[in-house]
Amino acid sequence: MNQPPDRRTPLEDQPKSRRWKQNPEAVRADILRVAQEEFARNGLSRTRIEDIADRTKTSKRMVFYYFGDKESLYKAVLEAAYAEVRAGEAELDLEDLPPDQALRRLVEFTFDHHRANPDFIRLVMVENIHGGSHMSQMEQLAQQNLAAIRVLERICEAGREAGLFREDISALALHWRISAMSFFNVSNRATFALNFGDSLFDEKGQALLREEAARSILLSVLKDPTG
């Protein structure tokens, strides 16, 4: 006698279903983590939702359930990546430091963060390739990133009041310089090392560049750099 087909969920799928129901936030976070790696490695156009689903042990349907479509997932990845930077800055407790020390700590944090998170740098490069078209649609992200300028504005104001910093410092230009030095260290590592050797990219070399970045920024804002 023929047996009816077994319509139960395959055993390998059962843990997925339980995980979706028991901890949806963990599933969402896992999708974001893997998606960041995929977008950073492949860019937006070459990233496949199937690959993200396979690596997270979910399904395309679940990825779309959480994020809608690939571009929405990409925007969520950008938002999460920038949020991590801003959260790290907020934890530095810069308000309790003298302005010169606060600025140094911020430079060192930015250098360390970018070095430790090359996928963040690649994501920013991908979005620049797209002309910032996705970030331009993300008003909340723009407001979130303004926090970085406000932090520097407070540091600059404190430095001026203390008689340490020049009166003509632009917090926006200062942020540009800090970002540029920290970003280039990661974005151009491969070509720089091929052209000039990789001595700046071992631990000793990175410590040197970190100190050079902090010192350069500080000297650029002090009233009397030789004092």
C-alpha positions, 0 to 999 in steps of 0.5 A: 500500500502506498504511503501518503507523501511526507509533508512535514517541514524538512528537519534541516529547516526546523531550526530556521523556523524556530529561530525566526519565531524565537529571536527575529531581531537576531535574524535581522542582525545576522542578515545585516552582518552578512549583507554588509560583507557581501555588499562590501565585497561585490558592490550593489549590482553584483550582490545576490540575495541568494548568497546572503540567504545561504550564508544566514541559513534563512531564505530569500523570502525571509530576507525580503520579509525583513528588508523589502528588496535588495536596495532597501537592504543595502540602505539598511546596511549603510545606516547600520554601518554609520550608526556603529561609528556614531555610537563609538564616538558617543562612548568616548566621553569627550566632554570630560576631557580638555579640548586638545585631549578630546580632539586627539582621542577622536582622531585616534578612535577614527583611525582605529575604527576605520582600520578595524572595519575595512568593510565600512570603507569599501561600503563608502567607496561603493556608495561613492561609485553610485554618486551617493544616490542611495544616501541622498534618499536617507534623510535620517542618516544625514541627520545622524551623521551631523552628530560628528560635526556637532562633536567637533564644534563643541571641541573647537568652541572649548578650545577657543574658550581655553585659548588653545585653538585658532579662532578660524577653525572649521569643524566641517573641514576638520572632520574632512581631514580626520576622515581623509587620513583615516580613510586613505590608510585603508582604501589605498593600502593595496596600491600604496604597498605595491608602489612603496612596500608594506612597512607602514602596514605592520603594527609598528607602521600603523602606530606611527601613522596613527600618531602622525595623524593625531599630531598633524590634526592637533598642530593644525588647530593650535594657536601656537603650534611651536609652543 
